[in-house]
Amino acid sequence: METLSLFLSPAVAVLLLLFYINLRVASPILAIPIRWLRWILFSLFAAETSDRFGWIDRPFWVVAVSAFLGWFLLESVFNWVRVSAISLSPMPLFPKFTANTSGDEWPTQKRLLKIRDWLRANRFTQLQALKAEVGGGIWLRVSIYQSHDQTLRVQVAFLPQDSGAITACTSLSTQTAGGGRYVTDNFFLPFGGFYPENWIVERAPWRRSLPRLVARHRAAIAKAGATPIAWETEPLDDLNQQQQLMEQINTELGFLLPHAEREEHGKITPEGRFRVWKEAWLLDYLGVAARYV
């Protein structure tokens, strides 16, 4: 076990370093190895401590595997409680957006300003700055840009983290002559619900590079042989219409409970809670969004 002890100390140092870095950059990609390393180290420490003090008369690997499964059980319960709390809270799942006239639509952090600089350099024009209250005085701020040919809209959302850092996520939208809507985003928050039938949605949480996300979005449209058309509706009107449509569809398809039942049972159905819980696991440890039709 001496070899294991030599491994554990550097591994803990690496974990603390990664955790410190992520407090500043709030990267959902960096958070994935942090979670895996934390989980594995917990299991090894539990087995090492048990072996050293003779607490459990079982082989090292048995204790390590048991601790590994115990962590899974505890985190599963925690995630389920968290999903249930969101369901029961007054926080809107599809909040209404308003114009952001306070002048704080874009954070001044260098890594986030690079996104705006790229948009400007590639002939994207800002249309509107919007915001929506998601509860507890926390505001989701969104800035909408549009390509020079008016066929591609880029929605940059700034998500505040508990550490005070900000994560930028991007959603790309294009309407087609056939009545479809192509959506490509890199949001890392679990959704678990349904999209309208005419939406072709790809969620790519791993793709944090905006240029690559735009290239993938355009490649998907070209591969399908779809013809993009210019946007005519204002971003604020379109976004709120989307929110209303998503609320309606997810109520009809059983992800959300009818409004009359929400005060007593919460907003999300038991099946919907399970879908969100499962997608939270996929995103937290694999960076993969669940695909629902």
Secondary structure, DSSP 8 states (H G I E B T S, - for coil): -HHHHHHHHHHHHHHHHHHHHHHHH--HHHHHHHHHHHHHHHHHHHHHHHHHHT-S-S-HHHHHHHHHHHHHHHHHHHHHHHHHHHHHSS--SS---EE--SS-SS---HHHHHHHHHHHHTT-EEEEEEEEEEETTEEEEEEEEE-TTS--EEEEEEEE-TTS-EEEEEEEEEEETTS-EEEEE---S---S---TTEEEEE-TT---HHHHHHHHHHHHHHHT--EE---S-HHHHHHHHHHHHHHHHHHTTSB--HHHHHHH-SB-HHHHHHHHHHHHHHHHH-------
